[in-house]
Amino acid sequence: MKRVAFALFAVITIAGCKKAESKKAPAAAPVTAGTVRTDGSRQIPIAVKKAGYEPASIQAKANEKLVLVFTRVEDTECGAQVRIGGGTLYDLPLNTPVEIAVTAPATGKVDFACGMDMMSGVIVVGG
């Protein structure tokens, strides 16, 4: 009888875990807003946290000039640097905004990632 009760408990517990896993939050929508600067470029603030970049996805128009403003707001070694499109590695001091100018491609996307390539984000061209 104890084995049957234990088996039933195990089945209910596993089923409950699977339901919890299926209720994950949907991926955040790409950011389309930002402040337009006097030179016509769009400024996008990006917070660098232990969990990653916020926002991690940015929607851009073809050939749009962007200024990504990375601010490392949490003390994370992984987020201490960022590289955009496989180019230059920029240092991100804690609580200090770092502006990086980027021009979106005509089509496709541009990835950005931490120096360890563990945190990542993307600029997606479309719309």
C-alpha positions in Angstrom: 0.0 0.0 0.0 2.9 2.4 0.8 4.4 1.7 -2.6 1.2 2.5 -4.4 0.8 5.8 -2.4 4.5 6.7 -3.1 4.1 6.0 -6.8 1.0 8.1 -7.0 2.7 10.9 -5.2 5.7 10.7 -7.6 3.4 10.8 -10.6 1.5 13.8 -9.3 4.7 15.7 -8.5 6.2 15.1 -11.9 3.0 16.1 -13.6 2.9 19.3 -11.6 6.5 20.2 -12.5 5.8 19.7 -16.2 2.8 22.0 -16.0 5.0 24.7 -14.3 7.6 24.4 -17.0 5.0 24.9 -19.8 3.9 28.3 -18.2 7.2 30.0 -19.0 6.9 33.7 -19.8 6.9 34.5 -23.5 10.0 36.2 -25.0 9.9 39.9 -24.7 8.9 41.8 -27.8 11.8 43.7 -29.6 12.2 47.3 -28.5 11.1 49.7 -31.2 11.2 52.9 -29.2 14.0 55.1 -28.1 15.0 58.7 -28.1 15.7 60.4 -31.4 18.8 62.6 -31.1 19.4 65.8 -33.0 21.6 64.0 -35.5 18.7 61.7 -36.4 20.1 58.6 -34.7 18.0 56.7 -32.2 19.3 56.2 -28.7 18.5 52.9 -27.0 19.3 52.4 -23.3 20.4 48.9 -22.4 20.7 47.7 -18.8 23.4 45.1 -18.3 22.3 42.7 -15.4 23.3 39.3 -14.1 20.4 37.8 -16.1 21.4 39.5 -19.3 20.6 42.6 -21.4 17.4 44.5 -21.0 16.2 44.8 -23.7 17.9 41.9 -25.4 16.1 42.5 -28.7 16.0 45.7 -30.7 13.9 46.3 -33.8 15.6 48.6 -36.4 14.9 50.0 -39.8 17.2 49.2 -42.7 20.4 51.3 -42.4 19.1 53.1 -39.3 21.7 54.8 -37.2 21.5 53.7 -33.5 23.4 54.7 -30.4 23.2 51.8 -27.9 23.8 53.1 -24.4 25.0 50.2 -22.2 24.9 50.7 -18.4 26.1 47.8 -16.3 23.7 48.1 -13.3 24.7 44.9 -11.5 28.2 43.8 -10.5 28.6 40.9 -13.0 32.0 39.9 -14.4 30.4 38.5 -17.5 28.7 41.8 -18.3 31.9 43.9 -17.9 32.4 44.0 -21.6 30.4 43.9 -24.8 31.1 43.2 -28.4 28.8 44.2 -31.3 28.8 42.2 -34.5 32.1 40.5 -33.7 33.9 43.8 -33.7 35.6 45.8 -31.0 35.3 44.7 -27.3 34.1 47.6 -25.1 34.6 47.8 -21.4 31.5 48.5 -19.4 32.4 50.1 -16.0 29.8 49.6 -13.3 27.0 52.3 -13.3 28.6 54.3 -16.1 26.7 54.6 -19.4 28.8 53.7 -22.5 27.5 54.9 -25.9 28.3 52.7 -28.9 27.2 53.9 -32.4 25.9 51.2 -34.7 24.3 51.3 -38.1 21.8 48.6 -38.8 22.4 46.6 -41.9 20.1 46.7 -44.9 18.6 43.3 -44.0 19.2 40.7 -41.3 20.5 41.2 -37.8 23.5 42.2 -35.7 24.3 40.3 -32.6 25.9 41.7 -29.5 27.4 39.7 -26.6 29.5 39.9 -23.5 33.2 39.3 -23.6 32.7 35.7 -22.5 29.9 35.2 -25.1 27.5 34.0 -22.4 25.0 36.9 -22.5 23.7 38.0 -25.9 21.3 40.3 -27.6 20.3 41.2 -31.1 19.4 44.1 -33.4 16.8 42.8 -35.9 16.2 44.7 -39.2 12.6 44.8 -40.3 9.4 46.8 -40.5 
